[in-house]
Amino acid sequence: MRILAAAFIAILGAGPALAEFRIAFDWGDIPSCTSGNPNRVGSPAFVLSGVPAGTTEIEFKLKDLNVPGYNHGGGKVKVTGDGKMPFGVFKYSSPCPPGGTHTYEWTATAKAGKTKLATAKAQRAYPE
């Protein structure tokens, strides 16, 4: 879809290239957890950039790349004008790797109703 949109703009010569959808996050002040038994905590603070025009909500999902079958959950958030989402806008199962550091990946999917417009991913180790 992104390729088609970029090609359409290039053919028409209309305006600048589309900005890439990106996310960044900060774990925040979640309780320390290395037991393998996650806590139910408020979401990290997210900063979004390049959110596609028409986006009405962002769906977030967390994956432990070392144990991808574990469902940490996520949440759906209405889009804000500045792209900043404060800590705690939804609840999820915290990172909690047993015996070491794991790499976690948040996936953010921009949606307009049921239509997926773009996906962005950001990774970070826990504990850091």
Backbone as XML, in Angstrom:
<?xml version="1.0"?>
<chain id="A" units="angstrom">
  <residue number="1" name="MET">
    <atom name="N" x="0.823" y="-1.184" z="0.000"/>
    <atom name="CA" x="0.000" y="0.000" z="0.000"/>
    <atom name="C" x="0.872" y="1.254" z="0.000"/>
  </residue>
  <residue number="2" name="ARG">
    <atom name="N" x="1.924" y="1.249" z="0.841"/>
    <atom name="CA" x="2.821" y="2.404" z="0.914"/>
    <atom name="C" x="3.508" y="2.629" z="-0.424"/>
  </residue>
  <residue number="3" name="ILE">
    <atom name="N" x="3.897" y="1.530" z="-1.101"/>
    <atom name="CA" x="4.573" y="1.640" z="-2.399"/>
    <atom name="C" x="3.631" y="2.260" z="-3.423"/>
  </residue>
  <residue number="4" name="LEU">
    <atom name="N" x="2.364" y="1.827" z="-3.414"/>
    <atom name="CA" x="1.396" y="2.384" z="-4.351"/>
    <atom name="C" x="1.184" y="3.870" z="-4.106"/>
  </residue>
  <residue number="5" name="ALA">
    <atom name="N" x="1.075" y="4.261" z="-2.835"/>
    <atom name="CA" x="0.873" y="5.678" z="-2.509"/>
    <atom name="C" x="2.078" y="6.502" z="-2.944"/>
  </residue>
  <residue number="6" name="ALA">
    <atom name="N" x="3.300" y="6.007" z="-2.682"/>
    <atom name="CA" x="4.511" y="6.730" z="-3.070"/>
    <atom name="C" x="4.610" y="6.836" z="-4.592"/>
  </residue>
  <residue number="7" name="ALA">
    <atom name="N" x="4.259" y="5.763" z="-5.293"/>
    <atom name="CA" x="4.302" y="5.782" z="-6.753"/>
    <atom name="C" x="3.287" y="6.776" z="-7.305"/>
  </residue>
  <residue number="8" name="PHE">
    <atom name="N" x="2.108" y="6.822" z="-6.721"/>
    <atom name="CA" x="1.076" y="7.746" z="-7.145"/>
    <atom name="C" x="1.538" y="9.194" z="-6.989"/>
  </residue>
  <residue number="9" name="ILE">
    <atom name="N" x="2.151" y="9.505" z="-5.861"/>
    <atom name="CA" x="2.667" y="10.864" z="-5.623"/>
    <atom name="C" x="3.789" y="11.177" z="-6.604"/>
  </residue>
  <residue number="10" name="ALA">
    <atom name="N" x="4.679" y="10.218" z="-6.839"/>
    <atom name="CA" x="5.797" y="10.441" z="-7.756"/>
    <atom name="C" x="5.290" y="10.713" z="-9.177"/>
  </residue>
  <residue number="11" name="ILE">
    <atom name="N" x="4.267" y="9.966" z="-9.594"/>
    <atom name="CA" x="3.715" y="10.148" z="-10.939"/>
    <atom name="C" x="3.106" y="11.541" z="-11.075"/>
  </residue>
  <residue number="12" name="LEU">
    <atom name="N" x="2.384" y="11.972" z="-10.059"/>
    <atom name="CA" x="1.735" y="13.280" z="-10.108"/>
    <atom name="C" x="2.697" y="14.421" z="-9.824"/>
  </residue>
  <residue number="13" name="GLY">
    <atom name="N" x="3.853" y="14.093" z="-9.213"/>
    <atom name="CA" x="4.807" y="15.124" z="-8.840"/>
    <atom name="C" x="4.265" y="16.034" z="-7.762"/>
  </residue>
  <residue number="14" name="ALA">
    <atom name="N" x="3.424" y="15.487" z="-6.903"/>
    <atom name="CA" x="2.758" y="16.317" z="-5.900"/>
    <atom name="C" x="3.451" y="16.209" z="-4.551"/>
  </residue>
  <residue number="15" name="GLY">
    <atom name="N" x="4.038" y="17.272" z="-4.080"/>
    <atom name="CA" x="4.522" y="17.385" z="-2.718"/>
    <atom name="C" x="5.679" y="16.475" z="-2.359"/>
  </residue>
  <residue number="16" name="PRO">
    <atom name="N" x="6.116" y="16.563" z="-1.084"/>
    <atom name="CA" x="7.244" y="15.783" z="-0.606"/>
    <atom name="C" x="6.885" y="14.312" z="-0.412"/>
  </residue>
  <residue number="17" name="ALA">
    <atom name="N" x="7.900" y="13.475" z="-0.270"/>
    <atom name="CA" x="7.693" y="12.050" z="-0.025"/>
    <atom name="C" x="6.992" y="11.859" z="1.317"/>
  </residue>
  <residue number="18" name="LEU">
    <atom name="N" x="6.275" y="10.752" z="1.441"/>
    <atom name="CA" x="5.585" y="10.437" z="2.685"/>
    <atom name="C" x="6.596" y="10.184" z="3.795"/>
  </residue>
  <residue number="19" name="ALA">
    <atom name="N" x="6.296" y="10.685" z="5.002"/>
    <atom name="CA" x="7.158" y="10.440" z="6.160"/>
    <atom name="C" x="6.959" y="9.008" z="6.627"/>
  </residue>
  <residue number="20" name="GLU">
    <atom name="N" x="8.028" y="8.389" z="7.076"/>
    <atom name="CA" x="7.951" y="7.024" z="7.575"/>
    <atom name="C" x="7.337" y="7.013" z="8.967"/>
  </residue>
  <residue number="21" name="PHE">
    <atom name="N" x="6.396" y="6.095" z="9.207"/>
    <atom name="CA" x="5.753" y="5.941" z="10.506"/>
    <atom name="C" x="6.768" y="5.312" z="11.460"/>
  </residue>
  <residue number="22" name="ARG">
    <atom name="N" x="7.009" y="5.971" z="12.595"/>
    <atom name="CA" x="7.982" y="5.491" z="13.582"/>
    <atom name="C" x="7.426" y="5.628" z="14.989"/>
  </residue>
  <residue number="23" name="ILE">
    <atom name="N" x="7.940" y="4.755" z="15.882"/>
    <atom name="CA" x="7.615" y="4.884" z="17.301"/>
    <atom name="C" x="8.893" y="4.809" z="18.115"/>
  </residue>
  <residue number="24" name="ALA">
    <atom name="N" x="8.850" y="5.436" z="19.271"/>
    <atom name="CA" x="9.906" y="5.332" z="20.276"/>
    <atom name="C" x="9.189" y="5.182" z="21.615"/>
  </residue>
  <residue number="25" name="PHE">
    <atom name="N" x="9.861" y="4.554" z="22.589"/>
    <atom name="CA" x="9.210" y="4.375" z="23.883"/>
    <atom name="C" x="10.224" y="4.371" z="25.010"/>
  </residue>
  <residue number="26" name="ASP">
    <atom name="N" x="9.697" y="4.592" z="26.206"/>
    <atom name="CA" x="10.464" y="4.563" z="27.442"/>
    <atom name="C" x="9.693" y="3.666" z="28.405"/>
  </residue>
  <residue number="27" name="TRP">
    <atom name="N" x="10.363" y="2.640" z="28.965"/>
    <atom name="CA" x="9.687" y="1.723" z="29.879"/>
    <atom name="C" x="9.034" y="2.457" z="31.046"/>
  </residue>
  <residue number="28" name="GLY">
    <atom name="N" x="9.654" y="3.546" z="31.480"/>
    <atom name="CA" x="9.102" y="4.278" z="32.620"/>
    <atom name="C" x="9.481" y="3.627" z="33.932"/>
  </residue>
  <residue number="29" name="ASP">
    <atom name="N" x="8.698" y="3.895" z="34.928"/>
    <atom name="CA" x="8.990" y="3.457" z="36.286"/>
    <atom name="C" x="8.187" y="2.204" z="36.638"/>
  </residue>
  <residue number="30" name="ILE">
    <atom name="N" x="8.302" y="1.161" z="35.792"/>
    <atom name="CA" x="7.583" y="-0.079" z="36.087"/>
    <atom name="C" x="8.343" y="-0.862" z="37.157"/>
  </residue>
  <residue number="31" name="PRO">
    <atom name="N" x="7.630" y="-1.692" z="37.938"/>
    <atom name="CA" x="8.320" y="-2.480" z="38.965"/>
    <atom name="C" x="9.342" y="-3.417" z="38.325"/>
  </residue>
  <residue number="32" name="SER">
    <atom name="N" x="10.494" y="-3.542" z="38.953"/>
    <atom name="CA" x="11.520" y="-4.465" z="38.472"/>
    <atom name="C" x="10.946" y="-5.879" z="38.462"/>
  </residue>
  <residue number="33" name="CYS">
    <atom name="N" x="11.236" y="-6.635" z="37.402"/>
    <atom name="CA" x="10.684" y="-7.985" z="37.292"/>
    <atom name="C" x="11.639" y="-8.870" z="36.499"/>
  </residue>
  <residue number="34" name="THR">
    <atom name="N" x="12.151" y="-9.918" z="37.135"/>
    <atom name="CA" x="13.001" y="-10.900" z="36.460"/>
    <atom name="C" x="12.630" y="-12.330" z="36.873"/>
  </residue>
  <residue number="35" name="SER">
    <atom name="N" x="11.410" y="-12.508" z="37.388"/>
    <atom name="CA" x="10.959" y="-13.805" z="37.892"/>
    <atom name="C" x="10.301" y="-14.675" z="36.830"/>
  </residue>
  <residue number="36" name="GLY">
    <atom name="N" x="9.939" y="-14.080" z="35.690"/>
    <atom name="CA" x="9.183" y="-14.821" z="34.686"/>
    <atom name="C" x="7.682" y="-14.705" z="34.894"/>
  </residue>
  <residue number="37" name="ASN">
    <atom name="N" x="7.258" y="-13.995" z="35.933"/>
    <atom name="CA" x="5.843" y="-13.775" z="36.226"/>
    <atom name="C" x="5.529" y="-12.280" z="36.095"/>
  </residue>
  <residue number="38" name="PRO">
    <atom name="N" x="5.138" y="-11.824" z="34.899"/>
    <atom name="CA" x="4.933" y="-10.397" z="34.650"/>
    <atom name="C" x="3.900" y="-9.749" z="35.563"/>
  </residue>
  <residue number="39" name="ASN">
    <atom name="N" x="4.083" y="-8.455" z="35.774"/>
    <atom name="CA" x="3.118" y="-7.627" z="36.491"/>
    <atom name="C" x="2.165" y="-7.005" z="35.484"/>
  </residue>
  <residue number="40" name="ARG">
    <atom name="N" x="0.985" y="-6.640" z="35.924"/>
    <atom name="CA" x="0.044" y="-5.876" z="35.095"/>
    <atom name="C" x="0.375" y="-4.413" z="35.363"/>
  </residue>
  <residue number="41" name="VAL">
    <atom name="N" x="0.841" y="-3.702" z="34.330"/>
    <atom name="CA" x="1.324" y="-2.334" z="34.496"/>
    <atom name="C" x="0.743" y="-1.412" z="33.431"/>
  </residue>
  <residue number="42" name="GLY">
    <atom name="N" x="0.906" y="-0.110" z="33.664"/>
    <atom name="CA" x="0.510" y="0.884" z="32.681"/>
    <atom name="C" x="1.514" y="0.933" z="31.545"/>
  </residue>
  <residue number="43" name="SER">
    <atom name="N" x="1.045" y="1.281" z="30.376"/>
    <atom name="CA" x="1.875" y="1.309" z="29.174"/>
    <atom name="C" x="3.031" y="2.300" z="29.284"/>
  </residue>
  <residue number="44" name="PRO">
    <atom name="N" x="4.085" y="2.046" z="28.494"/>
    <atom name="CA" x="5.183" y="3.012" z="28.420"/>
    <atom name="C" x="4.696" y="4.331" z="27.815"/>
  </residue>
  <residue number="45" name="ALA">
    <atom name="N" x="5.534" y="5.347" z="27.905"/>
    <atom name="CA" x="5.288" y="6.587" z="27.168"/>
    <atom name="C" x="5.772" y="6.340" z="25.740"/>
  </residue>
  <residue number="46" name="PHE">
    <atom name="N" x="4.938" y="6.667" z="24.766"/>
    <atom name="CA" x="5.289" y="6.484" z="23.361"/>
    <atom name="C" x="5.381" y="7.847" z="22.685"/>
  </residue>
  <residue number="47" name="VAL">
    <atom name="N" x="6.273" y="7.956" z="21.718"/>
    <atom name="CA" x="6.341" y="9.119" z="20.838"/>
    <atom name="C" x="6.200" y="8.579" z="19.420"/>
  </residue>
  <residue number="48" name="LEU">
    <atom name="N" x="5.211" y="9.092" z="18.709"/>
    <atom name="CA" x="4.928" y="8.667" z="17.345"/>
    <atom name="C" x="5.318" y="9.778" z="16.380"/>
  </residue>
  <residue number="49" name="SER">
    <atom name="N" x="5.851" y="9.388" z="15.232"/>
    <atom name="CA" x="6.129" y="10.364" z="14.179"/>
    <atom name="C" x="5.737" y="9.761" z="12.839"/>
  </residue>
  <residue number="50" name="GLY">
    <atom name="N" x="5.416" y="10.613" z="11.889"/>
    <atom name="CA" x="5.016" y="10.143" z="10.558"/>
    <atom name="C" x="3.711" y="9.380" z="10.561"/>
  </residue>
  <residue number="51" name="VAL">
    <atom name="N" x="2.815" y="9.697" z="11.504"/>
    <atom name="CA" x="1.526" y="9.005" z="11.566"/>
    <atom name="C" x="0.766" y="9.300" z="10.270"/>
  </residue>
  <residue number="52" name="PRO">
    <atom name="N" x="0.316" y="8.247" z="9.578"/>
    <atom name="CA" x="-0.370" y="8.452" z="8.300"/>
    <atom name="C" x="-1.635" y="9.300" z="8.438"/>
  </residue>
  <residue number="53" name="ALA">
    <atom name="N" x="-1.894" y="10.137" z="7.448"/>
    <atom name="CA" x="-3.118" y="10.928" z="7.410"/>
    <atom name="C" x="-4.314" y="9.993" z="7.473"/>
  </residue>
  <residue number="54" name="GLY">
    <atom name="N" x="-5.334" y="10.374" z="8.216"/>
    <atom name="CA" x="-6.543" y="9.572" z="8.329"/>
    <atom name="C" x="-6.528" y="8.581" z="9.467"/>
  </residue>
  <residue number="55" name="THR">
    <atom name="N" x="-5.402" y="8.453" z="10.163"/>
    <atom name="CA" x="-5.314" y="7.515" z="11.280"/>
    <atom name="C" x="-6.257" y="7.957" z="12.394"/>
  </residue>
  <residue number="56" name="THR">
    <atom name="N" x="-7.056" y="7.019" z="12.892"/>
    <atom name="CA" x="-7.970" y="7.317" z="13.994"/>
    <atom name="C" x="-7.534" y="6.662" z="15.294"/>
  </residue>
  <residue number="57" name="GLU">
    <atom name="N" x="-6.804" y="5.540" z="15.207"/>
    <atom name="CA" x="-6.296" y="4.884" z="16.405"/>
    <atom name="C" x="-5.003" y="4.140" z="16.092"/>
  </residue>
  <residue number="58" name="ILE">
    <atom name="N" x="-4.250" y="3.917" z="17.158"/>
    <atom name="CA" x="-3.013" y="3.137" z="17.061"/>
    <atom name="C" x="-3.194" y="1.912" z="17.942"/>
  </residue>
  <residue number="59" name="GLU">
    <atom name="N" x="-2.913" y="0.736" z="17.401"/>
    <atom name="CA" x="-2.967" y="-0.502" z="18.169"/>
    <atom name="C" x="-1.536" y="-0.908" z="18.522"/>
  </residue>
  <residue number="60" name="PHE">
    <atom name="N" x="-1.282" y="-1.138" z="19.813"/>
    <atom name="CA" x="0.038" y="-1.511" z="20.306"/>
    <atom name="C" x="0.044" y="-2.960" z="20.765"/>
  </residue>
  <residue number="61" name="LYS">
    <atom name="N" x="1.145" y="-3.681" z="20.461"/>
    <atom name="CA" x="1.335" y="-5.055" z="20.934"/>
    <atom name="C" x="2.795" y="-5.224" z="21.326"/>
  </residue>
  <residue number="62" name="LEU">
    <atom name="N" x="3.022" y="-5.940" z="22.435"/>
    <atom name="CA" x="4.377" y="-6.195" z="22.909"/>
    <atom name="C" x="4.738" y="-7.656" z="22.705"/>
  </residue>
  <residue number="63" name="LYS">
    <atom name="N" x="5.954" y="-7.885" z="22.173"/>
    <atom name="CA" x="6.465" y="-9.243" z="21.964"/>
    <atom name="C" x="7.845" y="-9.359" z="22.593"/>
  </residue>
  <residue number="64" name="ASP">
    <atom name="N" x="8.070" y="-10.449" z="23.316"/>
    <atom name="CA" x="9.396" y="-10.803" z="23.827"/>
    <atom name="C" x="10.066" y="-11.576" z="22.700"/>
  </residue>
  <residue number="65" name="LEU">
    <atom name="N" x="11.082" y="-11.014" z="22.085"/>
    <atom name="CA" x="11.727" y="-11.673" z="20.944"/>
    <atom name="C" x="12.459" y="-12.942" z="21.348"/>
  </residue>
  <residue number="66" name="ASN">
    <atom name="N" x="12.756" y="-13.102" z="22.642"/>
    <atom name="CA" x="13.397" y="-14.322" z="23.121"/>
    <atom name="C" x="12.370" y="-15.427" z="23.408"/>
  </residue>
  <residue number="67" name="VAL">
    <atom name="N" x="11.126" y="-15.040" z="23.673"/>
    <atom name="CA" x="10.031" y="-15.981" z="23.921"/>
    <atom name="C" x="8.798" y="-15.452" z="23.172"/>
  </residue>
  <residue number="68" name="PRO">
    <atom name="N" x="8.803" y="-15.561" z="21.839"/>
    <atom name="CA" x="7.765" y="-14.910" z="21.040"/>
    <atom name="C" x="6.354" y="-15.456" z="21.241"/>
  </residue>
  <residue number="69" name="GLY">
    <atom name="N" x="6.212" y="-16.638" z="21.809"/>
    <atom name="CA" x="4.885" y="-17.216" z="22.011"/>
    <atom name="C" x="4.140" y="-16.652" z="23.207"/>
  </residue>
  <residue number="70" name="TYR">
    <atom name="N" x="4.832" y="-15.911" z="24.081"/>
    <atom name="CA" x="4.164" y="-15.355" z="25.257"/>
    <atom name="C" x="3.412" y="-14.090" z="24.870"/>
  </residue>
  <residue number="71" name="ASN">
    <atom name="N" x="2.128" y="-14.001" z="25.255"/>
    <atom name="CA" x="1.308" y="-12.847" z="24.912"/>
    <atom name="C" x="1.371" y="-11.803" z="26.025"/>
  </residue>
  <residue number="72" name="HIS">
    <atom name="N" x="2.107" y="-10.713" z="25.786"/>
    <atom name="CA" x="2.198" y="-9.618" z="26.754"/>
    <atom name="C" x="1.026" y="-8.647" z="26.607"/>
  </residue>
  <residue number="73" name="GLY">
    <atom name="N" x="0.272" y="-8.778" z="25.545"/>
    <atom name="CA" x="-0.873" y="-7.909" z="25.342"/>
    <atom name="C" x="-0.494" y="-6.577" z="24.728"/>
  </residue>
  <residue number="74" name="GLY">
    <atom name="N" x="-1.345" y="-5.600" z="24.944"/>
    <atom name="CA" x="-1.170" y="-4.271" z="24.379"/>
    <atom name="C" x="-2.440" y="-3.484" z="24.559"/>
  </residue>
  <residue number="75" name="GLY">
    <atom name="N" x="-2.702" y="-2.574" z="23.650"/>
    <atom name="CA" x="-3.900" y="-1.767" z="23.760"/>
    <atom name="C" x="-4.129" y="-0.913" z="22.536"/>
  </residue>
  <residue number="76" name="LYS">
    <atom name="N" x="-5.301" y="-0.299" z="22.487"/>
    <atom name="CA" x="-5.661" y="0.611" z="21.399"/>
    <atom name="C" x="-5.828" y="2.003" z="21.983"/>
  </residue>
  <residue number="77" name="VAL">
    <atom name="N" x="-5.301" y="2.991" z="21.251"/>
    <atom name="CA" x="-5.313" y="4.367" z="21.728"/>
    <atom name="C" x="-5.761" y="5.283" z="20.596"/>
  </residue>
  <residue number="78" name="LYS">
    <atom name="N" x="-6.646" y="6.218" z="20.910"/>
    <atom name="CA" x="-7.045" y="7.234" z="19.928"/>
    <atom name="C" x="-5.846" y="8.130" z="19.652"/>
  </residue>
  <residue number="79" name="VAL">
    <atom name="N" x="-5.724" y="8.597" z="18.439"/>
    <atom name="CA" x="-4.588" y="9.416" z="18.027"/>
    <atom name="C" x="-4.679" y="10.807" z="18.640"/>
  </residue>
  <residue number="80" name="THR">
    <atom name="N" x="-3.517" y="11.298" z="19.120"/>
    <atom name="CA" x="-3.444" y="12.669" z="19.629"/>
    <atom name="C" x="-2.703" y="13.517" z="18.605"/>
  </residue>
  <residue number="81" name="GLY">
    <atom name="N" x="-2.897" y="14.807" z="18.653"/>
    <atom name="CA" x="-2.318" y="15.708" z="17.665"/>
    <atom name="C" x="-0.808" y="15.792" z="17.696"/>
  </residue>
  <residue number="82" name="ASP">
    <atom name="N" x="-0.190" y="15.652" z="18.894"/>
    <atom name="CA" x="1.257" y="15.852" z="18.976"/>
    <atom name="C" x="2.060" y="14.562" z="18.872"/>
  </residue>
  <residue number="83" name="GLY">
    <atom name="N" x="1.398" y="13.408" z="18.802"/>
    <atom name="CA" x="2.108" y="12.139" z="18.681"/>
    <atom name="C" x="2.688" y="11.619" z="19.982"/>
  </residue>
  <residue number="84" name="LYS">
    <atom name="N" x="2.430" y="12.299" z="21.099"/>
    <atom name="CA" x="2.952" y="11.853" z="22.395"/>
    <atom name="C" x="1.848" y="11.163" z="23.173"/>
  </residue>
  <residue number="85" name="MET">
    <atom name="N" x="2.172" y="9.969" z="23.666"/>
    <atom name="CA" x="1.229" y="9.218" z="24.476"/>
    <atom name="C" x="1.868" y="9.014" z="25.843"/>
  </residue>
  <residue number="86" name="PRO">
    <atom name="N" x="1.228" y="9.522" z="26.889"/>
    <atom name="CA" x="1.822" y="9.451" z="28.222"/>
    <atom name="C" x="1.825" y="8.030" z="28.780"/>
  </residue>
  <residue number="87" name="PHE">
    <atom name="N" x="2.564" y="7.848" z="29.861"/>
    <atom name="CA" x="2.569" y="6.568" z="30.559"/>
    <atom name="C" x="1.149" y="6.193" z="30.969"/>
  </residue>
  <residue number="88" name="GLY">
    <atom name="N" x="0.854" y="4.895" z="30.905"/>
    <atom name="CA" x="-0.367" y="4.371" z="31.487"/>
    <atom name="C" x="-1.655" y="4.527" z="30.716"/>
  </residue>
  <residue number="89" name="VAL">
    <atom name="N" x="-1.624" y="4.720" z="29.402"/>
    <atom name="CA" x="-2.877" y="4.876" z="28.653"/>
    <atom name="C" x="-3.588" y="3.537" z="28.415"/>
  </residue>
  <residue number="90" name="PHE">
    <atom name="N" x="-2.896" y="2.428" z="28.620"/>
    <atom name="CA" x="-3.510" y="1.103" z="28.622"/>
    <atom name="C" x="-2.666" y="0.201" z="29.516"/>
  </residue>
  <residue number="91" name="LYS">
    <atom name="N" x="-3.212" y="-0.964" z="29.877"/>
    <atom name="CA" x="-2.500" y="-1.926" z="30.726"/>
    <atom name="C" x="-2.008" y="-3.095" z="29.880"/>
  </residue>
  <residue number="92" name="TYR">
    <atom name="N" x="-0.868" y="-3.661" z="30.288"/>
    <atom name="CA" x="-0.297" y="-4.819" z="29.601"/>
    <atom name="C" x="0.519" y="-5.628" z="30.604"/>
  </residue>
  <residue number="93" name="SER">
    <atom name="N" x="0.978" y="-6.815" z="30.210"/>
    <atom name="CA" x="1.837" y="-7.647" z="31.054"/>
    <atom name="C" x="3.275" y="-7.199" z="30.852"/>
  </residue>
  <residue number="94" name="SER">
    <atom name="N" x="3.904" y="-6.738" z="31.924"/>
    <atom name="CA" x="5.237" y="-6.125" z="31.855"/>
    <atom name="C" x="6.299" y="-7.091" z="31.344"/>
  </residue>
  <residue number="95" name="PRO">
    <atom name="N" x="7.436" y="-6.542" z="30.898"/>
    <atom name="CA" x="8.575" y="-7.412" z="30.616"/>
    <atom name="C" x="9.027" y="-8.041" z="31.928"/>
  </residue>
  <residue number="96" name="CYS">
    <atom name="N" x="9.412" y="-9.310" z="31.882"/>
    <atom name="CA" x="9.795" y="-10.003" z="33.113"/>
    <atom name="C" x="10.607" y="-11.256" z="32.782"/>
  </residue>
  <residue number="97" name="PRO">
    <atom name="N" x="11.769" y="-11.066" z="32.156"/>
    <atom name="CA" x="12.544" y="-12.240" z="31.742"/>
    <atom name="C" x="13.161" y="-12.971" z="32.930"/>
  </residue>
  <residue number="98" name="PRO">
    <atom name="N" x="13.022" y="-14.295" z="32.971"/>
    <atom name="CA" x="13.664" y="-15.054" z="34.041"/>
    <atom name="C" x="15.160" y="-15.218" z="33.761"/>
  </residue>
  <residue number="99" name="GLY">
    <atom name="N" x="15.971" y="-14.831" z="34.706"/>
    <atom name="CA" x="17.417" y="-15.097" z="34.622"/>
    <atom name="C" x="18.172" y="-14.405" z="33.509"/>
  </residue>
  <residue number="100" name="GLY">
    <atom name="N" x="17.942" y="-13.157" z="33.263"/>
    <atom name="CA" x="18.743" y="-12.449" z="32.266"/>
    <atom name="C" x="17.977" y="-11.363" z="31.560"/>
  </residue>
  <residue number="101" name="THR">
    <atom name="N" x="18.595" y="-10.838" z="30.512"/>
    <atom name="CA" x="18.003" y="-9.766" z="29.726"/>
    <atom name="C" x="17.365" y="-10.344" z="28.468"/>
  </residue>
  <residue number="102" name="HIS">
    <atom name="N" x="16.181" y="-9.859" z="28.141"/>
    <atom name="CA" x="15.520" y="-10.217" z="26.893"/>
    <atom name="C" x="15.331" y="-8.949" z="26.065"/>
  </residue>
  <residue number="103" name="THR">
    <atom name="N" x="15.106" y="-9.129" z="24.767"/>
    <atom name="CA" x="14.802" y="-8.011" z="23.876"/>
    <atom name="C" x="13.310" y="-8.029" z="23.597"/>
  </residue>
  <residue number="104" name="TYR">
    <atom name="N" x="12.691" y="-6.877" z="23.790"/>
    <atom name="CA" x="11.252" y="-6.732" z="23.602"/>
    <atom name="C" x="10.987" y="-5.783" z="22.435"/>
  </residue>
  <residue number="105" name="GLU">
    <atom name="N" x="9.872" y="-6.047" z="21.740"/>
    <atom name="CA" x="9.520" y="-5.238" z="20.586"/>
    <atom name="C" x="8.065" y="-4.798" z="20.683"/>
  </residue>
  <residue number="106" name="TRP">
    <atom name="N" x="7.866" y="-3.481" z="20.662"/>
    <atom name="CA" x="6.526" y="-2.926" z="20.540"/>
    <atom name="C" x="6.219" y="-2.745" z="19.062"/>
  </residue>
  <residue number="107" name="THR">
    <atom name="N" x="5.044" y="-3.185" z="18.658"/>
    <atom name="CA" x="4.546" y="-2.949" z="17.308"/>
    <atom name="C" x="3.363" y="-1.999" z="17.427"/>
  </residue>
  <residue number="108" name="ALA">
    <atom name="N" x="3.378" y="-0.952" z="16.629"/>
    <atom name="CA" x="2.275" y="0.006" z="16.580"/>
    <atom name="C" x="1.670" y="-0.053" z="15.180"/>
  </residue>
  <residue number="109" name="THR">
    <atom name="N" x="0.369" y="-0.254" z="15.115"/>
    <atom name="CA" x="-0.326" y="-0.308" z="13.837"/>
    <atom name="C" x="-1.296" y="0.864" z="13.753"/>
  </residue>
  <residue number="110" name="ALA">
    <atom name="N" x="-1.080" y="1.719" z="12.764"/>
    <atom name="CA" x="-1.963" y="2.865" z="12.537"/>
    <atom name="C" x="-3.177" y="2.368" z="11.765"/>
  </residue>
  <residue number="111" name="LYS">
    <atom name="N" x="-4.378" y="2.729" z="12.254"/>
    <atom name="CA" x="-5.613" y="2.266" z="11.629"/>
    <atom name="C" x="-6.584" y="3.411" z="11.403"/>
  </residue>
  <residue number="112" name="ALA">
    <atom name="N" x="-7.385" y="3.252" z="10.367"/>
    <atom name="CA" x="-8.546" y="4.109" z="10.117"/>
    <atom name="C" x="-9.723" y="3.148" z="10.084"/>
  </residue>
  <residue number="113" name="GLY">
    <atom name="N" x="-10.458" y="3.063" z="11.184"/>
    <atom name="CA" x="-11.488" y="2.031" z="11.307"/>
    <atom name="C" x="-10.808" y="0.674" z="11.356"/>
  </residue>
  <residue number="114" name="LYS">
    <atom name="N" x="-11.191" y="-0.235" z="10.470"/>
    <atom name="CA" x="-10.567" y="-1.565" z="10.420"/>
    <atom name="C" x="-9.421" y="-1.629" z="9.418"/>
  </residue>
  <residue number="115" name="THR">
    <atom name="N" x="-9.182" y="-0.542" z="8.699"/>
    <atom name="CA" x="-8.137" y="-0.508" z="7.680"/>
    <atom name="C" x="-6.777" y="-0.210" z="8.300"/>
  </residue>
  <residue number="116" name="LYS">
    <atom name="N" x="-5.801" y="-1.079" z="8.048"/>
    <atom name="CA" x="-4.433" y="-0.860" z="8.509"/>
    <atom name="C" x="-3.729" y="0.077" z="7.531"/>
  </residue>
  <residue number="117" name="LEU">
    <atom name="N" x="-3.186" y="1.176" z="8.071"/>
    <atom name="CA" x="-2.516" y="2.158" z="7.224"/>
    <atom name="C" x="-1.001" y="1.997" z="7.217"/>
  </residue>
  <residue number="118" name="ALA">
    <atom name="N" x="-0.412" y="1.651" z="8.369"/>
    <atom name="CA" x="1.049" y="1.512" z="8.470"/>
    <atom name="C" x="1.379" y="0.817" z="9.777"/>
  </residue>
  <residue number="119" name="THR">
    <atom name="N" x="2.582" y="0.247" z="9.819"/>
    <atom name="CA" x="3.074" y="-0.412" z="11.021"/>
    <atom name="C" x="4.481" y="0.087" z="11.324"/>
  </residue>
  <residue number="120" name="ALA">
    <atom name="N" x="4.741" y="0.294" z="12.605"/>
    <atom name="CA" x="6.071" y="0.702" z="13.065"/>
    <atom name="C" x="6.476" y="-0.198" z="14.223"/>
  </residue>
  <residue number="121" name="LYS">
    <atom name="N" x="7.790" y="-0.419" z="14.383"/>
    <atom name="CA" x="8.299" y="-1.265" z="15.458"/>
    <atom name="C" x="9.485" y="-0.590" z="16.138"/>
  </residue>
  <residue number="122" name="ALA">
    <atom name="N" x="9.601" y="-0.855" z="17.441"/>
    <atom name="CA" x="10.742" y="-0.363" z="18.204"/>
    <atom name="C" x="11.133" y="-1.426" z="19.215"/>
  </residue>
  <residue number="123" name="GLN">
    <atom name="N" x="12.444" y="-1.656" z="19.346"/>
    <atom name="CA" x="12.966" y="-2.689" z="20.256"/>
    <atom name="C" x="13.772" y="-2.061" z="21.386"/>
  </residue>
  <residue number="124" name="ARG">
    <atom name="N" x="13.771" y="-2.789" z="22.521"/>
    <atom name="CA" x="14.562" y="-2.341" z="23.661"/>
    <atom name="C" x="14.775" y="-3.546" z="24.585"/>
  </residue>
  <residue number="125" name="ALA">
    <atom name="N" x="15.929" y="-3.559" z="25.228"/>
    <atom name="CA" x="16.250" y="-4.622" z="26.180"/>
    <atom name="C" x="15.580" y="-4.346" z="27.523"/>
  </residue>
  <residue number="126" name="TYR">
    <atom name="N" x="15.290" y="-5.432" z="28.257"/>
    <atom name="CA" x="14.827" y="-5.330" z="29.635"/>
    <atom name="C" x="15.364" y="-6.533" z="30.389"/>
  </residue>
  <residue number="127" name="PRO">
    <atom name="N" x="15.919" y="-6.354" z="31.595"/>
    <atom name="CA" x="16.255" y="-5.031" z="32.122"/>
    <atom name="C" x="17.400" y="-4.404" z="31.340"/>
  </residue>
  <residue number="128" name="GLU">
    <atom name="N" x="17.438" y="-3.077" z="31.373"/>
    <atom name="CA" x="18.449" y="-2.334" z="30.606"/>
    <atom name="C" x="19.741" y="-2.262" z="31.373"/>
  </residue>
</chain>
